[in-house]
Amino acid sequence: MDDMAATNTGNSGELDAIIIGAGFSGLYQLHCLRDRLGLKAAVVERGGGVGGTWYWNRYPGARCDSESHSYWYSFSEEIVQEWEWTERYPGHAEICRYLNFVADKLDLKRDINFNTNVTSCEYDDAANRWHVTTQDGTRLTAKYLITAVGCLSTANVPNIPGRDSFAGDWYHTGQWPHEGVDFTGKRVGQIGTGSTGIQAVPVIAAESDHLTVFQRTANYSVPARNAPLTPEFKQYVKDNFAEIRECMHSTPNGHSFRIRDRSAFDVNEAERQDIYEEFWDRGGLEFRASFQDLMFDKKANDTAREFLLGKIRETVKDPETAEKLANIDHPYATKRPPIDSQYFEAYNRDNVALVDVRSDPISEITPTGIRLESGAEHELDIIVFATGFDAMTGSLLGLNITGRDGLPLKQAWEAGPRTYLGLQTAGFPNMFTVTGPGSPSVLCNMPVCIEQHVEWITNCIDHLTSNNIDQIEPTPGAVDAWVSHVNDAADATLMPQAGHSWYLGANVPGKPRVFMPYAGGMHVYRDKCNEIAANGYQGFDLKQQTVEA
Ligand code: NAP
């Protein structure tokens, strides 16, 4: 991968826009501002190459859960026609190759400062400018600040007592070494069974001497059924991309399949089982789309739950292990639903053990392994933390942003993130966030919501420039109304019922419990954003600033 990394181009000084992050969002944002609007824009990126979350998440089994023909940019017909995915779900290395291909094709790397950590972003009221300082003391200045730092990019490494005393090696899946990890002959302990952990287990099991999985919350999973793409399918995608894109743009989750317009109770039990079997065989996130009421009606959700628990019991041979895996405390898909390649099957291997740390929590990490509260000890050579992220807000707050009158973003969001449309925060003029909290973001297939945000921001900046407007910022009233709408949208679904979910910030000790993504559907959100722009940026204050002479 590093062969594809670019060098620091040394962009500095006065710019029109500073973009933080060179993942899907930052790359497209740079292209739009620089090549469509003709602005002077630069990207600051802490990684040594493009890729964003995929630059860091190179853990064993790292693969996207969205299907490849929906997990790419759709803005350029030329790029769609030139690029060819090889598998149903793209692996992290292929996604990085794709983003490098796009960055090279659009000649983006010359305006990206790689290996550059942002230490602070300060709004200068008098000058109406943002100053971004990086770890080497460089200061960039621009009228617009666009944070494109991703929703899942700050690793959550639990501060388990004794962690630093561990004599073996430990790794977080989201900060995986580029040279890889050799598990040969090793006793590995993996903490975490979210989407990441579920992908990693079968691969680590196959490579290591022994794998112990420490499970706090049991999880549902549906087989991904990954496979190489056939030449016919590749051709189908190229020939029908307009139609595929139209589907992605008109569904609540931005995927290339539609949620079926039927209730789980429109059919009898035998028919329902057949439908679930059909979706199970098809594999992937589409299982959730088998009935329209799975996310809204607990009784409907229970039918999916029972089916999926049955599959765990059918697959896992040891009944005690099967019961631990099937002891799931939340409705299906109220946490982000994982998909897998032989996850439950991995527990049938002789070298894999499951430890339930809900009933017997981890008390400490010792030099030789993990000790539980019961006193049970597990000797390990390597610990893998598949423990997720300080999602949606962690990376934004990590930028040390201060707005008008020196207001820290941390303070403005003390009780949880407060945005208008996820795009802007009151008190932080001309700062835009791509897929911020309060936008559909993680509840949507990411490239779809990213493209919508980047295009909205680009059109907005174009509007400001064309109308000689110096500042845009949401009104506090618009923010209040949006925050309350985001809560209502979540409450209309079953999602808040998963108390441990990172959607609520519940996975990070001390983080305010607020449902962060917008659950009203990407298609609804897109229309709202368009309507707001068409109504003269309703809910935003647009100002001409008198800059001090
Ligand atoms: P996650 O969903 O937050 O899962 C973290 C796991 O670690 C959970 O099982 C959690 O248990 C456990 N955990 C955390 N702290 C712990 C502690 N102190 N002791 C014991 N267990 C602990 O994180 P993730 O699996 O990395 O996934 C995050 C998100 O990234 C996904 O939901 C998805 O949106 C995205 N993702 C996407 C893909 C893809 O597209 N292929 C792949 C991976 C991830 P609790 O549940 O009890 O907190």
Boltz pocket constraint, residues with backbone or C-beta under 6 A from the ligand:
constraints:
  - pocket:
      binder: B
      contacts: [[A, 62], [A, 63], [A, 64], [A, 65], [A, 66], [A, 152], [A, 156], [A, 158], [A, 191], [A, 192], [A, 193], [A, 194], [A, 195], [A, 196], [A, 197], [A, 199], [A, 214], [A, 215], [A, 216], [A, 217], [A, 336], [A, 357], [A, 362], [A, 386], [A, 387], [A, 388], [A, 389], [A, 442], [A, 500], [A, 502], [A, 507]]
      max_distance: 6.0
